[in-house]
Amino acid sequence: MSYHFNEIEAKWQKYWADNNTFKAANPGEEGAEKPKFYVLDMFPYPSGAGLHVGHPLGYIASDIYARYKRHKGFNVMHPQGYDSFGLPAEQYAIQTGQHPAITTAENIKTYRRQLDEIGFSFDWSREVRTSDPNYYKWTQWIFIQLFNSWYNKDSDKAEDISTLISVFEKEGNAAVNAESDDDIDSFTAEQWKAFSSEDQQKILLQYRLTFLSETEVNWCPALGTVLANDEIVNGVSERGGHPVERKKMKQWSMRISAYAQRLLDGLNKIDWPQPLKDSQTNWIGRSEGAMVSFKVLSTGDLPLTPSEGGGTEPRYRTSDSEIYGILLERAKEMRKNPTLAEEKLWKILKKKGLKVKFRRQHPIFNYIVDFVCIEKKLIIEVDGGIHKYQLNADAERQLLLEQKKGFKLLRFTNEEVLNDIDNVLLKINQELNSPPSEGSGEVPNREWEIDVFTTRPDTIFGVSFMTLAPEHELVTKITTDAQKAEVEAYIKATATRSELDRMADVKTISGAFTGAYAEHPFTKEPIPIWIGDYVLAGYGTGAVMSVPCGDQRDYDFAKHFNIDIPNIFEGVDISEEAYADKDKTVIANSDFLNGLPYKKAMKTIIYEIEKLGFGYKKINYRMRDAVFSRQRYWGEPFPVYYVNGQPQMIAAEYLPIKLPEVEKYLPTEDGKPPLGNAEVWAWDARNNKVVSNDQLVIPTERGTNDEESHEDNGIYPLELNTMPGWAGSSQYFNRYMDPNNEGEIFSQEAMNYWQDVDLYIGGSEHATGHLLYSRFWQKFMFDKGLVPQDEFAKKLINQGMILGTSALIYKVFPKDNNPKLMSAVNPIFVSKEIHSILNDFDYEGLFKNKKGSDIHHGILNSFPDKFKEASDFDTFPIHVDVSLVNGSNELNLKAFRDSRKEYNDAIFIGDNGQIIDENNDKYIVGREVEKMSKSKYNVVNPDAICKQYGADSLRLYEMFLGPLEQAKPWNTAGITGVHGFLKKLWKLYHTGKDGAFFVSDVKPSAEAYKTLHKTIKKVEEDIENFSFNTSVSTFMIAVNELTAEKCTSKEILESLIVLISPYAPHIAEELWSKLGHKESISTAPFPKFEGSYLVESSKTYPISFNGKMRFTMDLSLDLTKDEIEAAVMAHEKTQAQLAGRIPKKVIIVPGKIVNIVG
């Protein structure tokens, strides 16, 4: 009986579908009593091209493991779905007008057919599609949960926003320790209660885990949308290769930075590939250092030169020079022993929320004041019991400080600070926000500060310039009129470069001087402020203190623009390059840091900057908050409407908010996202439904629909952006656990049963995209008590890539690339060998062999006479469809011309140097192994493979190609080997008359047992270690051995087919059925390994006479020496060798040798 694989595979695929063979049991259902195991693939985006043979690699591996676990007695969940929102369907809609939903549905049909034909054991009852409103209802729901949450750094978790409001109502925000926007104004409980509802919402938006902000984004004009960093390749969009520029836009963002440390720590408890962990670690980018503030000097603040009467005293020395040292020492002592009231007030004053910097116990004139804000000329005194005994002295001091020195002085008692801190802060805030009075001393016109995060604050005395990102908010404010044109031109040029491009480009040095200066916080010297594109607005603060002697990019920048490079390293030559070895650093030319090694210098400088109040120790993370808005149509709509410009969430019971119909899928003419084309896209907040835009009569966030005054009718504009591609993929693994639950995202019963993903398989390209965002959402949902685990996948495997073997033809063109010449002739192609010769030309028209010269002149003669001066030619490769090339690498020219009409009249020159005409020569293509893709014409369709060789052959071959994690090239010719193996396997079970199926109940031989159990042992080890390629080899060896033994034992053959079942399930099901089983093989117990069958029971002894081996004997390993000797001496060959002689001795080493001497 022949192996009719197409019929067999169709039969069992139908059986599995009809019988829900792979449906996993949820709690309370039959089968849920088994231990659970959750196997997951990264669900595919259903593109129009369908699957190629590279796509199923990971699916096959996961399917083998899922089937294996079923054999092992587990309740296995192996779901599949579709990441069906995406830009390609939208681009197709733009080109054709066809709704993306229609395109996506058609593509999903193709994918489902292909996946079914490969025989995957997916539980299709759990299918999800991210573009299905019943699914994205829950994506919208999670967005609302994030909006209604804040991150409490004290509890180190997300909490409901109501708990934050409660704190505000009781004590304001001075003591709130939250992940939030920078520079939030401080307020008291009374102030909070006095705020309007709108103002309160604005404040809360600065704390929410999803929030609106002006954000630097990657804007792609051609696609009309924002792109994530991982959607940009080499400075252009991954989709379509369009230019990308940086611009500021109002966007929804997610505060993933709140989870930065937990995302790092979590990597230690999951079994994920180390390279992927390293990628996430580097992306998060934890670094320790200090935040330091540099004051921007106005023209009046610039220090006078000595010739102008200027001095050299540091600007923070506000007391008389003669007694400054004495006062400073006394102040240091006082800082060490604050009163309870001073300590409480200092903790609040030093927080960033006040937007100004206070110093404590600071010398002013001849006094030491408790607290002072020099930039605001405000002194705060906390009076203890001694104040009532020195009223006159304190009044005199206050008069001098206020009238002579221009300070404002506020006094509070210890009791006020300890018992009524809200009122104290209210008065301080009122004073800070009040305009300076006339004649109150020297007050700067405007105070700007540049905050810098640095990992090397110990090098602060080496700062010779500041560098801001071109997008930094201060650039336009501080740039002088003289530098304005140059700075604006530079900003415009930088906007065309992506951040990745700017980070990668270390060779190009560019920048512009703003004309402004900052003040060095210690030396008080002016420092020039530049902008440079090697500084990124989104990393740190978007500003760096440039220390050219210690950083190579700063060094190169300083050299290029002739900026001073002071050396602050002891015994180090910096004449050629910067010195970055911090471990060997000894600081010099740095005042109080001189002679200190790196670690001591770091502790000292951080102590000093915190003491003086212009900086503090800080842990920084490179990872930025994730932009969550996209200017696309085909994505999840936000459940958001706007009232007076403030976002409002739609109540969960009215979800999903479905995508509206639009006539055009492009942005509107006035630049709004595609949803701006919708005519029915407004929210009726009174009736809770989407209504026509015609009913909008109130000001929208982008303007006013009706200039006349109207009473609020409760209808408001909906958000026009959609969510990014990673939104739907950030929780799909949890939804699979309870996908048909309409009342909640998933039941706690299902979640507590399935817990998390046991095995996740997918590509490493998602390391800093989907896999990072999914971990973020999982931790958030863990904080909210929605999931029992804060990591969603215990083990992750990144499958390698199956590469295509591309076919290349070589087009000839003149080196001068004359466009007239190129358009005047038919395309000319040379074969691979000629290509290599042409590329061997020298530039003087001389050639290294005669053949090359003849070809060159032949090509030249095919051009018109007037262009014959073009003497040098080159070639460049063009990809051709691999299906047009045979096994000998010969291109089918007719088929190629038919498929590529632009080359109908092309000239082809074969290996012999002749223009190919009929059969006078052949065109041999070049080959190159590269990524399999449609654009390279090297895609191999699995449909064709399954039709010609069968799905089981495809599955086995993909595993046989090599280790799962490695890249490997596809070669269709190689599949014949595994197909031949399946035929041989089939034949092993069909040894009856005329190829009929035949097995027997005969007891297996010892060798058959040995073959089976060594196969069991190896296959089980291979599957557990994901070494699937070696299992295929093991199967081949086993079938060869059992065939040689003519094994027909049902005991052996039944176990063998269970072993093979995870790899080749169709043939396994068919043979299992023929063995008499009525149920699917999928849950048959996995054979148990018995080591005893591998223990050797006999030994083949070499029998030697006087050291020369004469014959061999098989003897039991249980025999004693005497028994071995008796058996050997009785053997007829021994008697013949001895010829009646009596040996002198018999040497026996049991299990090894027998040597008869004499």
KOLZAMAR-277948 format. One record per residue (C-alpha): x, y, z. Coordinates in steps of 0.2 Angstrom, whole numbers, plus 5000, padded with zeros to 4 digits. Example, Ala and Ser with C-alpha at 12.3 -4.5 7.8 and 13.67 -1.06 7.14 Angstrom:
REM KOLZAMAR-277948
506249785039 506849955036 
END
This chain:
REM KOLZAMAR-277948
500050005000 500750174995 501050325006 499650445000 500150585011 498950715003 497450605007 498050555024 498450735029 496750805023 495850665032 496650695049 496550885048 494650865046 494550745060 495450865072 494351005067 492750905068 493150835085 493950985094 495450875097 496551005104 495351105114 496051145131 494951125147 494651275158 494251255176 492751155180 492851065163 493350885160 495250875158 495551025170 496050905184 497750875174 499250985177 499151135166 500451185152 500251345142 501251345125 501151505116 501751575099 501951755095 500351775085 500651835067 500151985057 499051925043 499952005028 499251985010 500751875005 500251735017 501551625025 503251575017 504251425023 505151535036 503651575046 503151405053 504851365060 504351425078 502551365076 503251185072 504451195087 503051245099 501851125091 503050975094 503251035113 501351055115 500950885108 502350805118 501650885134 499950805130 500750635128 501450675146 499750695153 499550885154 498050995150 498951095136 498351265130 499051305113 498051445106 498251555091 497551715084 498051865074 498852035077 497752105064 497852295066 499352355056 499952485043 500052375028 498152345027 497952535030 499152575015 498252455004 496552545009 497352705004 497852644987 496252544983 494952614994 494552445001 494152445020 495552365030 494352255038 493952165022 495852155017 496252085034 494851955034 495351895017 497151875023 496651785039 495751655028 497351625019 498351615035 497051495043 497051375028 498951375028 499151345046 497851205046 498751125031 500351115041 499451015055 499651125070 498751075086 498051245090 496551275101 495551375088 494051395101 495151525109 495651625093 495751815096 495951955083 496652125089 495552215076 493952125083 492952255093 492552115105 494352095108 494952275108 493552325120 494752255133 496252345126 495252505128 494752445146 496552425151 496952595144 495552665156 496352575170 498052655167 497252825165 496452795182 498052745191 499652825197 501252755203 501652775222 503552765224 503352735242 502352575240 503252535223 501652495214 500252575204 498752625214 497052695210 497052885207 495752905220 497052865233 498053015226 496653125227 496353085245 498153135249 497953295240 496353335250 497253295266 498953375264 499253435246 500653365236 502253415245 502553245253 501953145238 503253025231 502652985214 503152945196 502553105188 502953245176 504453355181 504253525189 502453505196 501953655206 501853625225 500153655233 499253635250 497653545254 496753705255 497453765238 496853595230 495153615237 495053795230 495653735212 494253725199 493853545193 494653585177 496253635186 496253475197 496053365181 497653455173 498653415189 498053235190 498553215172 500353245177 500253095188 499252965178 500052815171 499352865154 499453055150 499453185137 500953285134 501953375120 503153245115 504653235103 504153095091 504753015075 503553095061 503453015044 502553135032 502353005019 501452885030 500553025040 500952945057 502152935071 503352785071 504152705086 506052685086 505952505082 504952545066 506352645059 507852565050 509352665044 508452825047 506952785036 505252695040 505352515040 503752505030 504052585013 505752665017 505052845019 506052985027 505753015046 505953185055 505853235073 504453355078 503353395094 501653335094 500253315108 500253135111 499553005123 501052925132 501252785145 502352805160 503352645157 504752735166 503852705182 504252525180 506052535175 506852455190 505552325191 505752285173 507652265176 507452155192 506152045184 507351985171 508251885185 506751775187 506251725170 507151595158 507351705143 508851705131 510251805138 510551915122 508751965123 508852005142 510452105138 509452205124 508152255137 509452295150 510252415138 508652485132 508152525150 509852595153 510052615172 511452725177 511952805193 512552985195 511953155200 510753295194 511653455193 510953625189 511853765179 511153935179 510954025162 511754195163 510854345156 511954485149 511954575165 512454425175 514054395165 515454425176 516554585173 518254555167 519654615179 519954765167 518154815170 518354795189 517654625190 518154505205 518454325206 517354275221 516154135218 514354205216 513654095230 514754175242 513454305248 514354355264 515854465267 517454395260 518454425277 517354315287 516554195274 517654055280 517254065298 515354085294 515453935282 516253825295 514953875308 513553845295 514253665292 514053625310 512253695311 511753585296 512253435305 511153475320 509553545314 508053565325 506453455321 505553605313 507153645302 507253465297 505453455292 505453615282 507053565273 506353405267 505053495258 506053645252 507353535243 506053445233 505953495215 504053535216 504453715221 505453745205 506753845214 508253805224 508453835243 510053825253 510053795271 511153875285 511953985272 513054135275 512254305270 513154465274 513754445292 512454315296 511954135294 510154115289 509053965291 508553945272 508854055257 508254055239 509654165231 508754175214 507154245222 508054345236 506954255249 507554205266 506554095278 506954095297 506253965309 506254045326 506353935342 506153985360 507754095360 506954225347 505954305361 507554355370 508354435355 506954525347 507954685344 509454595336 508354495325 507354655319 508954745316 509654595305 507954585296 508054775292 509854755285 509454605275 507854675267 508254865265 510154855261 510354685253 508754665244 508054505252 506254465258 506254385275 504854265281 504754205299 503954055306 503953985323 504353805327 502553765331 501953835315 503153725305 502753565315 500853585317 500253695302 501453655288 500153685274 499953865279 501853885280 501953815262 500553925256 501454085262 503054025255 502253995238 501354155238 503054245240 503954145227 502554185215 502354365218 503254495207 504854585215 504454755222 505354905216 507054945223 507154785232 508954755226 509654665211 508454545204 508854455188 507754495173 507354305170 508054145178 508353995167 509253845173 509953695164 509753525173 511053395168 511053215173 512853155173 513652985178 515353085181 514953225192 516753205198 517353285182 516353445184 517853555185 518253495168 516653565160 517153695146 515453705137 513653645138 512753555124 510953555123 509853445111 509253545097 507453515102 507753565120 506453695126 507753825132 508653835115 507353965107 507354055124 509154085127 509854105109 510454275106 509854375091 511654365083 511554175083 509654155079 509854115061 511253995063 510353905077 508653895068 509553825052 510353695062 508753645071 507853625054 509253515048 509253405063 507453375062 507653265047 508753145056 508053005067 508652975085 509452805080 510352885066 511053025077 511552895090 512452785077 513352925068 514952955078 515953025063 514953175059 515253325070 514053465069 513253605081 512853785083 513353915097 511753985105 512754145110 512154115128 513254065143 512953955159 513753985176 514853855182 514153805199 515853805208 517053915199 515654035194 516454055177 515454075161 515253925150 514653935132 513053845128 513053755111 511753635103 512253475095 511353325088 512353195097 511353255113 509553185112 508053275120 507253115126 508753045136 509153115153 508653305152 509153335134 510753425140 512553375145 513953465154 515253435141 516953375148 518053355133 519553275142 518453135148 517153105134 517653065116 516153145108 516453305119 518253295114 517953285096 516653425097 517853535106 519253505094 518053535079 517453705086 519053755094 518353745112 519553745127 519953565134 520553575152 521453425159 520753375176 521653205176 523253175185 524653115175 523653085159 524053145141 522453205132 523353285117 522653155106 521053085114 519953095129 520252985144 518852875150 519552745161 518652805177 519452655188 521152725186 520652905187 521453025199 520653195199 521753355197 521453545194 519853525203 519953615219 519353505234 519353355223 521253355219 522153195222 520553095224 520252925215 518552905206 517552825220 518052945233 517853095221 516153035217 515553035235 516453205239 515653295224 513853225227 514053275245 514553455240 513253485227 511853425239 512553535253 512553685242 510853645235 511153645216 511153455213 510753285221 511153105219 510053015206 509752855197 509352885179 508552765166 508852785147 507152715143 505852845140 503952845142 503152755128 502152865115 500452785113 499652885099 499652845081 498952955067 498252805058 496552735055 496752555057 497052535075 496152535092 495152695095 495452785111 493952775123 494152965126 493153125123 493653305127 492753435137 493553605136 495153515130 495253395145 495153205142 493753115149 493652925149 492052835142 491352725155 491752535153 489952475151 489952575135 491452495127 491952455114 492052615105 492152555087 493052625073 491952745062 491752735044 492852855034 492852905015 494752925015 496052835025 497352985024 497553125036 496353275033 496853425023 497153525039 498253385045 497153295057 497353105058 496252995047 494852985060 494653175057 493753115041 492353035051 490653115050 489953015065 491353035078 490653135093 490153075110 488453105118 488953105136 487053115141 486552965131 488252875131 488352845112 489352895097 488353025087 488553135071 489853275072 488453395066 487853395084 489453475091 489153645097 490453675109 492353725108 493353575104 495153545109 495753605092 494553755089 492753795089 491453715078 490253865080 490854035083 489154085092 488854045110 487853895113 487353805129 488253645132 487253505125 488353365132 489053315115 490953315114 492353275101 493153105102 494953075101 495653065083 497252965086 497252775087 498252665098 499952585092 500252415085 500852355102 499352395111 498352235106 499852125108 500252175126 498952065135 498251945122 499151805131 498051835146 496451845136 496751675128 496451605146 494651665145 494351725127 492451715126 492051805143 490951955139 490852025157 492652045161 494352035153 494551865161 493851775176 494951755191 494551565191 495351545174 496851665178 497251575194 497151405185 498251455170 499351575179 500551625165 501351565149 502551415152 503351415135 503351565123 504151555106 504451705094 505751815086 507051915095 506652065084 505252105097 506452125112 506252305115 504552325108 503152195111 504152095124 504552255135 502852335134 501952165138 503052145153 502552325158 500652295156 500852125166 501652215180 500352355180 498952225180 499852125194 499852285204 497952305201 497652125207 497052065190 498451935187 499351815199 501051835191 502051995188 502951915173 501851835159 503051705152 504151585162 505251535147 505551615130 506451545115 506951645100 506851545085 508151575072 507751635054 507551525039 508551615026 508151615007 509351574994 509151714982 509451704963 510351854955 510551914938 511852054933 511352214924 512652304915 512852494916 514252624911 515252684925 514852864921 512952824924 512452934909 510552944909 510452964890 511552814887 510552714899 508852754891 509552734873 509852544874 508952384879 509452314896 510952204895 511252064908 512751954910 512851784919 513751754935 515451714927 515451864916 514951974930 516551924940 517551964924 516852134921 517152174940 518952134937 519252274924 520552414928 520152594926 521252624911 520252504899 521452364901 520852184906 521652044914 521151914901 520651914883 518851854886 518552004897 519152124883 518052034870 516452044881 516852224885 516952274867 515452174863 514452274876 515152434870 514652394852 512852374857 512652554862 512352694849 513852764840 513752934849 513952854866 515452734862 516552844872 515852764887 517352644890 517052574907 515652464913 515052394929 513652274935 512352274949 511352124954 509452114952 508451984961 507451854951 506051734956 506851574963 505551474955 506151524938 507851444941 508251254940 509351144951 510851194940 510551374943 510051404925 508751544922 507151514912 507351664901 505651654893 504751634910 505751784916 505351894902 503451844904 503551884922 504452054921 503752144906 505052284908 506452164902 505552094887 506852154875 508352134887 509952064880 510751914890 512551864888 512951684894 514451604901 515251584884 515251774881 513851764868 512151844867 510951704871 509851654856 508851504858 509951364864 511751434860 512151464878 511451464896 511151604908 511851554925 511251654940 512251704955 511651644972 511551734989 510951675006 509851815014 508251855023 506751775014 505651915008 504451954994 505552094988 506951974985 505951854975 506651714986 505051664995 504651484995 502751454998 502351315010 500751275000 501851204986 502951104998 501451025006 500650984990 502250904983 502950824999 501650835012 501550935028 502450805039 503950815027 503951005029 503850995048 505250865049 506350965037 506151125046 506751045062 508150945053 508951105046 509851145062 509651205080 508051295083 508951465088 510151475073 509851545056 509951425042 509651425023 508251345015 508551225001 507051134993 508150994986 508550945004 506750895008 506850744998 507850655011 506550675025 505150635013 506050475009 506250435027 504350455029 504050325015 505250215024 504350235040 502650195031 503450035023 504049975040 502249955045 501749885028 502749725026 501249615022 500749545005 500749674991 501249815004 499849785016 499849845033 500549715045 501149705063 501249555074 501149515093 502749425092 503949465107 505249595101 507049545100 508349615112 508949725098 507249795094 507049835113 508749915113 508350025097 506650075104 507250125121 508850215115 507650315104 506450355118 507850415129 508650525115 506950595109 506350645126 508050725130 507950815114 506250885116 506550945134 508151035127 507251095111 508551005101 507350955088 508550935074 509450785082 507850695085 507450685067 509150595064 508750485079 507050435070 508050395054 509250285063 507850195072 506850155057 508450095048 508849975062 507049905064 506949885045 508549795045 507949685059 506249655050 505349705066 503449685065 503149685084 501649785088 502449825105 503949915097 503049995082 501650065093 502850155105 503850215090 502450305081 501950395098 503750455098 503650515080 501850595083 502350765089 503450785073 502450705060 500650695067 499750655051 500650495047 500650455066 498750465067 498550355052 499650215058 498950235075 497250205068 497850055058 498549985074 496749975080 496550125090 494850225089 495450385098 496750515092 498550475096 498750655103 498450595121 499250425120 500450405135 502250445130 503350285130 504350255146 506150235145 506850075153 508750085155 508849895157 508649865139 510149965135 511249855147 512349735137 512049555142 513449485132 515249525127 516149485111 517849425117 519349425106 520249255109 522149275107 523549145106 525149215112 524549395109 523849365092 521949365090 521249215081 519449225083 518049295093 516649225105 515049295112 514949255130 513849315144 514349455155 513749355170 515149215168 516549195181 518349185175 518248995177 516648985167 517449095153 519048985153 518048825152 516948895138 518448955128 519448795131 518048685125 517848785109 518348685093 519348835087 520348835103 520648645101 521248665083 522448805088 523248705103 523348545093 523448445108 524648555118 524248605136 524448795138 525548865151 524248985157 522649075152 522549265155 520749325157 520149505160 518249485161 517349595149 518849625139 520049495133 520549315133 522449265130 523049085129 524949075132 525948925127 
END
